[in-house]
Amino acid sequence: MAVDEVNGVSPDSTTEKDGSASLDSPASPKDMNEFIPLLYKLLSKTVDNATKSSSAGDADESAGEEDNGDGKADNVPGSKVAIKALVERPNKDSGEKEIIEKEKYFNPEKDTKFADHALVTKQIYDADRKLEKTTVEINSPHIRRALKEVVKYYPSESLKFDPPEDVIFEKPYALLHHHRAELTESASKAVDSAHQDASAIESHVSLLLNFLDTEIGDDGPALRKLTDSGLITFDLLWAIFKPGDLLFASEYGHSRIYRCRKAGYSEDKRNGRYFDVTCEFTHGDGVKFGTATVSIRLWQNELFVGKGNTAIDRLPLFPLHYMKEPEALKEQLRERGLRYLDIRGVSTWDYEGLFLYLKKPPFDYYNECASFDGIWLPRSANHRIVVDPKTFVEEATKQADGFDSDDEDDCDDDDCARKGNSKPSALLNTVADPMLCPPYVYGFSLETKEWCRFFLDCLVTVDWTPNAMDTLIVSEAQRNIVQALVTSHRFPDHARNEATLKGKGLIILLHGTPGSGKTLTAELVAEHTKRPLLKVSTGELGSWGSRISYELQRLLTYASIWHAIVLIDEADVFLEARRSGPDQFEQNNLVAIFLKQLEYFQGILFMTSNRVSIFDPAIRSRLHLALQYRAPDADRRKLLWRQQLERVPAQDKDLDVDACVEVMHQAEMNGREISNAVNTALTLAKSGNGRLGLAHLETVLRVWEEFESTLRNIESTA
């Protein structure tokens, strides 16, 4: 048999069926030297013919694809109502990216090459051949126009749907699922309005919806069943958090609303998976307001048991439309938000209820987490506060424009990561929606000396005591001079410019026996001038130099900003005369620190002391007024008893005030002891379900006299 016949080539044929020239028929080889070259020539011709045949077949198939079902060729990108599935992965040998076709997506016999397909889905693998992500590219001009029409807000995706922009979404295609209803409605409108491309629009959108149904698989019916029952699983959280939707949250019983900006899954190396929701809300510092964002994390191992579900309304954050009567809640929070926006600058309030205070690290504490400013802890109290968000931003946190403009975690500590929620960002714009305002304002507790979050619903307008100075039982001359000084004092406009503040303060020393009215004087001055009272004891400032200097400067700066009255109670440690000697270094340092702060303080400062004889000369030279207070005599005790008894509500007492005053004033009590005696007697009366009477007062008086007698005996034998 001839070699030509073995290879399927007729020795005397000159032309193949495809029209290509065949090999000339050679003579039969006589030996191996002739056979081998002939074999190479035949094999080369066979490969060449196969290549030409394949090219012709591809051309025929491509021509068939261009026929768009109606016999007309259509090369418009995305015009074919079909899906092309591709796989992008690194080549095993070269490592270079390669793209191959996947199996036919819907109908194998109708699917063609991927030119002009409305949708192109692609699986992308990493270098280890592990699936990295799956995407879908929208080529259809009809779907692009529909998306442009219905998608108005989706910050996590580009909203540029016009060519030549690529429109690509990653699985699970949240944007497409979130706008499924709108896309369906858009196609229906095109059909109803007899749009010229109505048929194409309907078929292209239907193709997209079929694609989404195929991709979500069994999760689609499961999602609808769960949400209809008010339930959700962790893996399906993405489906209910649509950017632009309103979200509900509650902080210690106070409702609030956010707007969803974006959401997605992430994982912490120690705490597991979480769903991270970036929320928009109205934020301000009391001067400027606008929209900021905050990140809220929903942890899988905290809120879900394995793959199980949980009630949507039990999540710490969930879409508002799952609430009952959402419209009523929106109106309620809008009204509260208007109050939030009305609180501008610095304001003084009374507060009743729970608040959160910023528990900061100790003064000498160091942590590698540079952004760790402390934690918020709950506390309940009734006292006076100062609302000042601007100073809070400047003093209590590290970011001046917002609380934190970085969305990344600054701390790698487990507790920081577990805490979850980021700090608010800087303002994105100046749009201030009242409905999105937080339920709290930032302020300073005058009682605890801490920065706090005070809930708006617990703020009470201050009822300042009218003619407060008239109730101060001191000589008229003392009252008049104090009143004149504090009323005429002017606070500088720039409380932080030390160069212009030297010697601008008003320093008043109140010295004398305990219970003689020194502290009360400062309290009544604050009421009279309608200013907050910042009362601090030396123990609250710390026990070593740098801490005392820091705390004192901090509080005096706040007082200057708020135009507050400062009272340093029992200030003897700062007033004591300096002495020489190595053991006096710490005391001398405290006096020097205090002198420096007095030099640049521009507000009103009261100091109380019981030991005037040991004052440092430098302190005396800085005093604008020093008032001496003595123990009350009989006439003043009568006034004090009458004042305290008249403050008791009529329904809580059953006594003749004049008769009680005549009996009780004979005891040589000071003002504080008289106040304590009345309060103790009132408590004694209420414990017996009765009203305050003379007998209760006399009982308390006898106990006090016994105690005083014991003290005198001890002192006499010492």
C-alpha positions in Angstrom: 0.0 0.0 0.0 1.3 3.5 -0.9 2.1 6.0 1.8 -0.4 8.5 0.2 -3.2 6.0 0.5 -2.3 5.3 4.2 -2.7 9.0 4.9 -6.0 9.4 3.0 -4.5 11.3 0.1 -5.1 9.9 -3.4 -1.9 9.9 -5.3 -3.5 11.3 -8.4 -5.8 13.8 -6.8 -4.9 17.5 -7.4 -7.7 19.4 -5.5 -9.4 18.9 -2.1 -13.1 19.5 -1.5 -12.4 22.9 0.1 -10.7 24.0 -3.1 -7.2 24.0 -1.7 -4.4 22.6 -3.8 -3.3 19.1 -2.9 0.2 17.7 -3.0 1.6 16.5 -6.3 1.6 12.7 -6.3 5.2 11.7 -5.8 6.7 8.4 -6.9 6.7 5.6 -4.3 9.7 5.9 -2.1 12.4 3.4 -2.8 14.1 3.6 0.7 13.8 5.3 4.1 15.8 8.3 2.9 12.9 9.1 0.5 10.1 8.0 2.9 10.8 10.3 5.8 10.7 13.6 3.9 7.6 12.5 2.1 5.9 11.7 5.5 6.7 15.1 6.9 5.3 16.8 3.8 2.0 14.8 4.0 1.6 15.6 7.8 2.2 19.3 7.2 -0.5 19.4 4.5 -3.0 17.6 6.7 -2.6 20.1 9.6 -2.9 23.0 7.2 -6.1 21.7 5.7 -7.6 21.1 9.2 -6.8 24.7 10.2 -8.5 26.2 7.1 -11.5 24.0 7.7 -11.8 25.2 11.3 -11.5 28.8 10.3 -14.3 28.4 7.7 -16.5 26.7 10.3 -16.0 29.6 12.8 -16.9 32.1 10.1 -20.1 30.2 9.4 -20.9 30.0 13.1 -20.2 33.7 13.6 -22.3 34.5 10.6 -25.1 32.5 12.2 -24.7 34.4 15.5 -25.0 37.7 13.6 -28.4 36.6 12.5 -30.4 37.8 15.5 -33.3 35.5 15.1 -35.0 37.5 12.3 -32.6 36.8 9.5 -30.8 40.2 10.0 -27.2 40.6 11.0 -26.9 42.7 14.1 -23.4 43.7 15.4 -24.7 46.2 18.1 -23.0 45.3 21.4 -25.3 43.6 23.9 -28.1 43.2 21.3 -28.2 39.4 21.5 -30.7 38.1 24.0 -28.2 35.6 25.4 -25.8 35.0 28.2 -22.1 34.1 27.7 -20.4 32.4 30.6 -16.6 32.8 30.8 -13.9 31.7 33.2 -10.8 33.9 33.9 -7.9 32.2 35.5 -4.1 32.1 35.5 -2.4 29.7 33.1 -0.9 26.7 35.1 2.4 26.9 33.2 3.0 30.6 32.4 0.8 32.2 35.1 -0.6 34.6 32.5 -4.3 35.4 32.6 -6.4 33.3 30.2 -10.1 33.5 29.5 -12.0 30.3 28.4 -15.7 29.6 27.7 -17.7 27.9 30.4 -20.6 25.5 29.5 -23.6 27.0 27.9 -25.6 29.1 30.4 -29.3 28.4 29.5 -29.8 26.7 26.2 -26.7 25.0 24.7 -28.0 24.7 21.2 -29.1 28.4 21.0 -26.0 29.9 22.8 -23.2 31.1 20.6 -19.9 32.8 20.9 -19.7 35.7 23.3 -19.8 38.6 20.9 -22.8 40.8 21.3 -24.3 38.9 24.3 -26.6 41.0 26.6 -25.0 39.4 29.7 -21.6 38.0 30.1 -20.9 36.1 33.4 -17.4 35.3 34.4 -15.8 33.2 37.1 -12.4 34.5 38.2 -9.9 32.3 39.8 -6.7 33.1 41.7 -3.2 31.7 41.2 -4.1 28.6 43.3 -7.1 27.9 41.0 -9.5 28.8 43.8 -12.7 30.7 42.8 -12.1 34.3 43.7 -15.3 36.0 42.5 -18.0 35.7 40.0 -19.1 38.7 37.9 -21.7 39.6 35.4 -21.2 42.3 32.7 -24.2 44.1 31.3 -23.8 44.8 27.6 -27.5 45.1 26.8 -28.3 48.8 26.0 -31.9 48.1 27.1 -30.9 46.9 30.5 -28.4 49.7 30.9 -31.1 52.3 30.1 -33.4 50.6 32.6 -30.7 50.6 35.3 -30.0 54.3 34.6 -33.7 55.0 35.1 -34.3 53.1 38.3 -31.0 53.2 40.2 -30.7 56.6 41.9 -28.6 55.8 45.0 -26.0 53.1 45.4 -22.7 54.5 46.7 -20.9 51.2 46.6 -21.3 50.8 42.9 -20.6 53.1 39.9 -23.8 54.5 38.4 -22.3 55.2 35.0 -24.4 53.0 32.8 -23.8 54.7 29.4 -21.3 53.2 26.9 -18.3 53.0 26.8 -18.3 52.4 30.6 -18.1 48.8 31.7 -21.1 47.8 33.8 -19.9 44.9 35.9 -21.4 43.5 39.2 -20.0 40.9 41.6 -22.0 38.1 42.9 -24.5 38.1 44.8 -25.4 41.0 42.5 -27.0 43.0 45.3 -27.8 46.1 43.2 -29.7 44.0 40.7 -31.6 42.1 43.3 -32.4 45.3 45.2 -33.9 46.9 42.1 -35.6 43.8 40.7 -39.1 45.2 41.3 -38.2 48.6 39.7 -36.7 46.8 36.6 -39.8 44.8 36.2 -41.9 47.9 36.4 -39.7 49.7 33.9 -40.2 46.9 31.4 -43.9 46.9 31.9 -44.1 50.6 31.4 -42.3 50.3 28.1 -44.8 47.7 26.9 -47.8 49.7 28.1 -46.6 52.8 26.4 -46.0 51.0 23.1 -42.3 51.9 23.1 -40.6 51.2 19.8 -38.2 48.8 21.5 -40.8 47.4 23.9 -40.3 43.8 22.8 -36.5 44.0 23.0 -36.7 45.7 26.4 -39.1 43.1 27.8 -37.0 40.2 26.5 -33.7 41.7 27.8 -35.1 42.5 31.2 -36.7 39.0 31.4 -33.3 37.5 30.6 -31.7 39.4 33.4 -34.4 38.3 35.9 -34.0 34.7 34.8 -30.3 35.1 35.3 -30.8 36.4 38.8 -33.2 33.5 39.6 -30.7 31.0 38.4 -27.9 32.5 40.3 -29.7 32.8 43.6 -31.0 29.3 43.2 -32.8 27.8 46.3 -32.0 30.9 48.3 -34.6 32.9 46.4 -37.7 31.0 47.6 -36.1 30.6 51.1 -35.5 34.4 51.3 -39.1 35.2 50.4 -40.4 32.7 52.9 -38.1 34.0 55.7 -38.8 37.7 55.2 -42.5 37.1 55.0 -42.2 35.6 58.5 -39.9 38.4 59.7 -36.8 36.1 59.8 -33.4 36.2 58.2 -30.2 34.2 58.1 -26.7 35.7 58.3 -25.9 34.7 54.7 -29.0 36.5 53.4 -28.5 39.7 55.3 -27.3 41.4 52.1 -30.8 41.0 50.6 -32.6 43.2 53.1 -30.0 46.0 53.5 -30.6 48.1 50.4 -28.6 51.4 50.1 -30.9 54.3 50.5 -33.3 52.5 52.8 -34.0 53.8 56.3 -32.7 51.6 59.1 -33.9 51.4 62.7 -31.7 51.1 65.8 -32.2 51.7 69.5 -29.7 53.0 72.1 -30.6 52.3 75.7 -34.3 52.6 74.8 -34.0 55.7 72.6 -35.0 55.0 69.0 -33.0 56.4 66.1 -33.0 56.1 62.3 -30.0 55.7 59.9 -29.9 55.6 56.1 -28.1 52.7 54.7 -25.1 53.7 52.5 -23.5 50.4 51.8 -23.2 46.9 53.3 -21.1 43.8 52.9 -19.5 40.8 54.5 -16.1 40.8 56.2 -14.2 38.7 58.7 -12.1 39.3 61.7 -9.3 36.9 62.3 -10.2 36.4 65.9 -13.9 37.0 66.1 -15.2 35.5 62.9 -17.5 36.8 60.2 -19.6 40.0 60.4 -21.9 42.0 58.2 -20.6 45.6 58.0 -23.3 48.3 57.4 -22.1 51.8 56.7 -24.9 54.2 57.8 -25.5 57.8 57.1 -26.9 60.1 59.8 -27.1 63.8 60.7 -24.1 64.9 62.7 -22.9 68.2 64.1 -20.7 70.0 66.6 -23.2 72.6 67.7 -22.0 75.0 65.0 -22.0 73.2 61.7 -24.3 70.2 60.8 -24.3 67.8 57.9 -24.3 64.1 56.9 -21.7 61.8 58.4 -21.3 58.0 58.3 -20.7 55.3 60.9 -20.0 51.6 60.5 -22.1 49.2 62.5 -21.2 45.5 62.6 -23.6 42.6 62.9 -21.5 39.6 64.2 -22.5 36.2 63.1 -21.6 34.3 66.3 -23.4 36.9 68.4 -26.7 37.1 66.6 -27.1 33.8 64.8 -26.8 30.2 65.8 -24.8 28.5 63.0 -26.8 28.6 59.8 -30.0 29.3 61.7 -32.2 32.3 61.4 -33.2 35.1 63.8 -36.0 37.6 64.0 -35.2 40.7 61.9 -36.6 43.1 64.5 -34.2 41.6 67.1 -31.2 42.7 65.2 -29.4 45.8 66.6 -29.9 47.4 63.2 -32.6 46.5 60.6 -34.7 48.1 57.9 -37.4 50.5 59.2 -40.2 48.9 57.1 -40.1 45.9 59.4 -41.2 48.1 62.3 -44.9 48.6 63.2 -46.2 52.0 62.3 -42.9 53.3 60.8 -44.5 56.6 59.7 -45.5 57.6 63.2 -42.0 56.8 64.4 -40.5 58.9 61.6 -42.6 61.9 62.5 -41.7 61.5 66.2 -38.0 61.4 65.5 -38.2 64.3 63.0 -39.6 66.5 65.8 -36.8 65.3 68.2 -34.3 66.0 65.4 -35.5 69.6 65.1 -34.7 70.0 68.8 -31.2 68.6 68.2 -30.6 71.1 65.4 -31.8 73.9 67.6 -29.2 73.2 70.3 -26.3 75.3 69.0 -23.2 76.6 70.8 -23.0 76.2 74.6 -26.1 75.7 76.7 -26.9 74.7 80.3 -29.5 72.1 81.2 -30.8 70.1 84.0 -30.7 66.3 83.3 -32.9 63.5 84.7 -32.2 59.9 83.7 -29.7 57.6 82.2 -26.7 58.9 80.2 -23.4 57.5 78.9 -20.1 58.9 80.2 -16.7 58.6 78.5 -14.5 56.5 80.7 -11.0 57.5 79.7 -7.8 55.6 80.5 -5.9 56.7 83.6 -3.6 59.7 83.1 -0.5 57.6 83.0 -2.0 54.9 80.8 -0.4 54.0 77.4 -1.8 51.8 74.7 -0.5 51.1 71.2 -4.0 51.8 69.9 -3.5 55.4 69.0 -7.2 56.0 68.5 -8.3 54.6 71.9 -10.1 57.5 73.6 -12.0 55.5 76.2 -15.3 53.6 76.3 -18.9 54.8 76.9 -20.5 53.4 80.1 -24.0 54.0 81.4 -24.9 55.9 84.5 -28.1 57.5 85.9 -28.2 60.8 87.8 -30.1 64.0 88.2 -27.9 67.0 88.0 -26.9 70.1 85.9 -24.9 69.7 82.7 -23.3 71.8 80.0 -24.1 70.8 76.3 -21.1 71.7 74.2 -20.4 69.3 71.2 -17.7 71.6 69.7 -15.5 71.5 72.8 -16.1 67.8 73.1 -14.8 67.2 69.6 -11.8 69.4 70.3 -10.9 68.1 73.8 -12.2 64.5 74.2 -11.4 63.0 70.8 -8.5 63.0 68.5 -10.2 64.2 65.3 -11.2 67.9 65.0 -13.5 67.9 62.0 -15.2 64.6 62.9 -14.6 61.9 65.3 -12.7 59.7 62.8 -12.4 60.1 59.1 -10.7 56.7 58.6 -12.9 53.7 58.0 -10.1 51.3 58.7 -9.6 49.8 62.2 -6.8 51.8 63.9 -6.6 49.1 66.6 -5.6 45.5 66.3 -6.6 44.7 69.8 -9.3 42.1 70.3 -11.5 44.3 72.5 -11.3 47.1 70.0 -12.3 44.9 67.1 -15.1 43.3 69.1 -16.5 46.7 69.9 -17.3 46.8 66.3 -18.7 50.2 65.5 -16.4 52.8 64.1 -16.3 56.5 65.1 -18.4 58.9 63.0 -16.7 60.2 59.8 -16.1 63.8 58.9 -19.1 65.5 57.3 -19.8 64.4 53.8 -22.0 67.3 53.0 -24.1 70.0 54.8 -27.5 68.3 54.4 -29.0 68.0 57.9 -32.1 65.7 57.9 -33.9 66.1 61.2 -35.1 62.5 61.1 -31.6 61.2 61.0 -30.3 63.1 64.0 -28.9 61.1 66.9 -30.9 60.7 70.1 -28.2 62.4 72.2 -26.0 65.4 72.4 -22.4 65.7 73.7 -21.9 67.6 76.9 -20.1 67.8 80.2 -21.4 66.6 83.6 -20.7 69.3 86.2 -21.2 66.7 88.8 -18.8 63.9 87.6 -16.5 66.2 85.5 -16.8 63.8 82.6 -17.8 64.1 78.9 -21.1 62.4 78.3 -23.8 61.5 75.8 -27.0 63.1 77.1 -30.2 61.8 75.6 -32.5 64.6 74.3 -35.6 63.2 75.9 -34.0 63.6 79.3 -33.0 67.3 79.0 -34.9 69.7 81.2 -34.9 73.4 80.9 -33.1 75.0 83.8 -35.4 76.8 86.3 -33.0 79.4 87.6 -33.7 80.6 91.2 -34.9 84.2 90.9 -33.2 86.7 93.2 -30.9 84.0 94.4 -28.5 86.4 96.2 -31.3 87.6 98.4 -31.4 84.2 100.1 -27.7 84.4 101.1 -27.6 85.1 104.8 -24.5 87.3 105.1 -24.0 90.9 105.8 -25.5 93.3 103.2 -22.1 94.8 102.5 -20.6 91.4 101.6 -23.5 90.5 99.5 -23.5 93.7 97.5 -19.7 93.7 96.8 -19.8 90.1 95.5 -22.9 90.7 93.4 -21.3 93.8 91.9 -18.0 92.1 91.0 -19.5 89.0 89.3 -22.2 91.0 87.4 -19.7 93.4 85.9 -17.1 90.8 84.9 -16.6 90.4 81.2 -15.4 87.1 79.7 -12.9 87.3 76.7 -14.1 86.2 73.3 -11.1 83.9 72.7 -10.7 81.6 75.6 -7.6 79.9 74.3 -5.4 82.8 73.5 -3.1 82.9 76.6 -1.1 85.9 75.4 -4.1 88.2 75.8 -5.6 86.6 78.9 -3.0 87.4 81.6 -4.6 89.0 84.6 -8.1 89.1 83.1 -9.8 86.8 85.7 -11.8 87.5 88.9 -10.3 85.7 91.9 -12.3 85.7 95.1 -11.3 84.0 98.4 -13.9 83.0 100.9 -12.4 82.0 104.2 -13.8 81.2 107.6 -15.3 78.5 109.8 -17.0 75.4 108.3 -20.7 75.8 107.6 -20.6 79.6 107.5 -21.9 79.9 103.9 -18.7 80.0 101.8 -19.7 77.2 99.3 -23.3 78.5 99.3 -22.1 81.9 98.2 -20.6 80.5 95.0 -23.6 78.4 94.3 -26.0 81.4 94.7 -23.7 83.6 92.5 -24.1 81.0 89.7 -27.9 81.0 90.1 -28.0 84.8 90.2 -25.9 85.1 87.0 -27.5 82.1 85.3 -24.2 80.5 84.7 -23.1 76.9 85.3 -21.1 76.2 88.4 -18.0 74.1 88.0 -17.2 72.9 91.5 -14.0 70.9 92.1 -12.2 69.7 95.1 -8.4 69.3 95.3 -8.8 65.6 95.6 -10.4 65.4 92.2 -7.4 67.0 90.6 -5.0 64.2 91.4 -2.1 63.8 93.7 1.0 64.5 91.6 2.2 67.6 89.7 1.7 66.9 86.0 -1.7 65.4 86.6 -2.9 68.4 88.7 -1.5 70.8 86.2 -3.4 69.0 83.3 -6.7 68.7 85.2 -6.6 72.3 86.5 -5.8 73.7 83.1 -8.5 71.6 81.5 -11.3 72.6 83.9 -10.3 76.3 83.9 -10.3 76.3 80.1 -13.8 74.8 80.0 -15.0 77.4 82.5 -13.7 80.2 80.3 -15.4 78.8 77.2 -18.7 78.3 79.0 -18.5 81.5 81.1 -18.9 79.3 84.1 -18.4 80.1 87.8 -15.5 78.0 89.2 -15.4 76.9 92.8 -12.3 75.2 94.2 -13.5 73.9 97.6 -11.0 73.4 100.4 -8.2 75.0 98.4 -5.7 75.0 101.3 -3.2 72.8 99.5 -2.8 75.5 96.8 -2.7 78.4 99.2 -0.1 77.2 101.7 3.0 79.3 101.9 6.1 77.9 100.2 9.0 76.9 102.3 12.6 75.9 101.6 13.9 72.4 102.1 14.0 69.2 100.1 10.8 67.8 101.7 8.9 70.8 100.6 9.5 70.3 96.8 6.1 68.7 96.0 4.1 71.3 98.0 6.1 74.2 96.4 5.5 72.7 93.0 1.7 72.6 93.6 1.6 76.3 94.6 3.7 77.2 91.5 1.3 75.3 89.2 -1.7 77.0 90.8 -0.1 80.4 90.4 0.5 79.9 86.7 -3.1 78.8 86.1 -4.4 81.8 88.1 -2.2 84.1 86.0 -3.9 83.2 82.7 -7.4 82.4 83.9 -10.0 84.9 82.7 -13.2 83.7 84.3 -14.7 83.9 87.8 -13.0 81.8 90.4 -14.1 81.2 94.0 -11.8 79.5 96.5 -12.8 78.4 100.0 -10.4 77.9 102.9 -10.5 77.4 106.6 -6.8 78.4 107.3 -6.2 82.0 106.1 -3.0 82.5 108.2 -0.8 80.3 106.1 -1.4 81.9 102.6 1.5 82.3 100.2 2.2 86.0 99.5 2.1 85.4 95.8 -1.4 84.0 96.1 -2.5 87.0 98.2 -1.3 89.4 95.5 -3.6 87.8 92.9 -6.8 88.0 94.9 -9.3 90.6 93.9 -11.5 90.1 97.0 -11.2 88.1 100.3 -14.3 87.7 102.4 -14.3 86.3 105.9 -17.2 84.1 107.1 -17.9 83.6 110.8 -20.1 81.0 112.6 -23.7 82.2 112.6 -24.8 84.1 115.7 -28.3 83.6 117.3 -30.0 86.0 114.9 -28.5 84.4 111.8 -29.4 81.0 113.2 -33.0 82.1 113.4 -32.9 83.1 109.7 -31.3 79.9 108.7 -33.8 77.7 110.6 -36.7 79.7 109.1 -35.3 79.5 105.6 -34.8 75.7 105.8 -38.2 75.0 107.3 -40.0 77.1 104.8 -38.5 75.1 102.0 -40.3 72.0 103.2 -43.5 71.5 101.2 -46.6 72.3 103.2 -48.0 68.8 102.7 -44.9 67.3 104.3 -44.9 69.3 107.6 -47.2 69.8 110.6 -45.6 72.4 112.7 -45.5 76.1 113.7 -42.5 77.5 112.0 -42.1 80.4 114.4 -42.3 78.1 117.5 -39.8 75.7 116.0 -37.4 78.5 115.2 -37.5 79.8 118.8 -36.7 76.4 120.2 -34.1 75.2 117.7 -32.0 78.3 117.2 -30.6 78.0 120.7 -28.4 75.1 119.6 -25.1 76.5 118.3 -25.2 74.9 114.9 -23.7 76.2 111.7 -25.5 76.6 108.4 -24.6 73.1 107.1 -25.6 71.4 110.3 -29.0 73.2 110.3 -29.7 72.1 106.8 -28.7 68.5 107.6 -30.9 68.5 110.7 -34.0 69.5 108.8 -33.4 66.9 106.1 -32.7 64.2 108.7 -35.9 65.1 110.7 -38.0 65.1 107.4 -36.6 61.6 106.6 -37.4 60.4 110.1 -41.0 61.7 109.7 -41.5 60.0 106.4 -40.2 56.7 107.6 -43.1 56.7 110.1 -45.6 57.7 107.4 -46.0 61.0 109.1 -45.3 64.7 108.5 -42.5 66.8 109.9 -43.1 68.0 113.4 -41.3 69.7 116.3 -40.8 66.3 117.9 -38.8 65.0 115.0 -36.6 68.1 115.1 -36.0 67.7 118.8 -35.0 64.1 118.4 -32.4 65.0 115.8 -31.2 67.9 118.1 -30.7 65.5 121.0 -28.5 63.2 118.9 -26.5 66.1 117.7 -25.9 67.4 121.2 -24.7 64.0 122.4 -22.2 63.8 119.6 -21.0 67.4 120.3 -20.6 66.5 124.0 -18.5 63.4 123.1 -16.2 65.4 120.8 -15.7 68.1 123.5 -14.7 65.4 126.1 -12.3 63.8 123.7 -10.7 67.2 122.8 -10.4 68.1 126.5 -8.6 64.9 127.4 -6.3 64.9 124.4 
